[in-house]
Structures are given as C-alpha cells and as structure tokens.
Amino acid sequence: MTATYQRIQVRIVRVGPDTTHVSVPTYADGQILVPVATFDLMSATGMTRAQLTGAALTATANVTATSDADVHLHDWQAPTSDTEADRIAAHEAGQREVAWGADLP
C-alpha cells in the first residue's frame, strides 16, 4: 500500500519531558495516541511544554497509516493568531494595511 500524505489538524493530549502524545483524527479516529519526541515538537513550533498541552496544531501525516509508527507526523505548524490571520486575509483580499495613527487619504 502506498503512503498518502496530507496536512491535517491534530490535538496535543499529553506532554512529557521526552514524549508527547498526539491525537490524529485520520488514525484510529484519534482514539490511539501517536508518540512524538517533545524536543522535536518544541523546536518545530517554538512552543513551550506548557503551551503545547491541549494545543491544536497542523502537521503532515500519512493518512493511510495502519500503525502509529506509520503515521510519520512532520512539518508541524502552530496556528497563527487571530490578528495575524486577519492581516493575511485582508492582504489577500487586496485591502491596504493601515498602521495605527496613520493619516487616511
């Protein structure tokens, strides 16, 4: 069977000093947790252990995995803040960004 990789949303369930356990909805409906090295996850996201606990992240995963070793979570991304998301959406919509205190035409 060929692996099929997609970007998916995952939930951090438990964060330990060495291993973090992640719920992956495409693997066993998220009921079986996938172990990930805590240090690797912290390095990839820039988040602390406290920030990771309960966090919703995105990662690229093998969505056809039949064992936790085959899920191969990588390319982690933390969600952007609402303010940053709004700025990006406005920019993509072609709206001009205005700094606070700037004079409007």
C-alpha positions in Angstrom: 0.0 0.0 0.0 1.3 3.4 -0.9 1.5 6.1 1.8 -0.7 9.2 1.2 0.5 12.3 3.0 -1.8 15.3 3.7 -1.8 18.3 6.0 -4.2 17.6 8.9 -5.2 19.1 12.2 -4.0 17.3 15.3 -4.5 17.8 19.0 -1.8 17.5 21.7 -3.1 15.4 24.5 -0.2 14.8 26.8 3.2 16.4 27.0 6.0 14.7 28.9 9.7 15.6 29.3 10.7 13.2 26.5 7.5 12.1 24.7 4.4 13.9 23.6 1.2 12.1 22.8 -0.9 13.4 19.8 -4.4 12.6 18.8 -4.6 12.2 15.0 -8.1 12.0 13.6 -7.1 10.1 10.5 -5.5 7.3 12.5 -8.0 5.2 14.6 -10.4 8.1 14.7 -7.9 9.9 17.1 -8.5 7.3 19.8 -5.0 5.8 19.7 -2.4 8.4 20.6 0.8 8.8 18.4 4.1 9.4 20.3 6.3 12.2 19.2 9.6 13.5 20.6 8.8 16.5 22.8 12.0 18.3 22.0 11.4 17.9 18.2 7.9 19.3 18.6 9.0 22.2 20.7 11.8 23.0 18.2 9.4 22.9 15.2 6.7 25.0 16.7 8.6 27.4 19.0 6.1 26.5 21.8 6.9 25.5 25.4 5.7 22.3 27.0 3.0 24.3 28.8 1.8 25.9 25.6 1.8 22.5 23.8 -0.6 20.9 26.3 -4.0 20.8 24.6 -2.9 22.7 21.6 -4.4 22.3 18.1 -1.6 22.1 15.5 -1.3 21.1 11.9 1.1 18.5 10.6 1.7 16.5 7.5 0.8 12.8 8.1 0.4 9.5 6.3 -3.4 9.4 6.3 -3.4 5.7 5.2 -1.3 4.5 8.2 -2.2 1.3 9.8 0.1 1.6 12.8 1.3 4.6 14.9 4.8 4.1 13.6 3.5 4.6 10.0 1.7 7.9 10.7 5.1 9.8 10.4 4.0 13.2 11.7 6.2 16.0 10.4 6.2 19.6 9.1 4.5 20.9 12.3 2.8 24.3 12.3 1.2 26.2 15.1 -1.9 28.2 14.3 -1.4 31.9 13.6 -3.0 34.4 16.0 -6.4 35.9 15.1 -4.8 39.3 14.5 -2.2 37.8 12.1 -4.8 35.7 10.3 -7.0 38.8 9.8 -4.0 40.8 8.4 -3.2 38.0 6.0 -6.8 37.7 4.9 -7.0 41.4 4.4 -3.8 41.4 2.3 -5.0 38.5 0.2 -8.3 40.3 -0.4 -6.3 43.3 -1.8 -7.1 45.6 1.1 -4.5 48.2 2.1 -2.9 47.7 5.6 -3.0 50.9 7.7 -0.9 51.4 10.8 -2.4 52.9 13.9 -2.2 56.7 13.8 -1.6 56.9 10.1 -3.4 59.6 8.2 -6.0 58.3 5.8 -6.4 59.9 2.4 
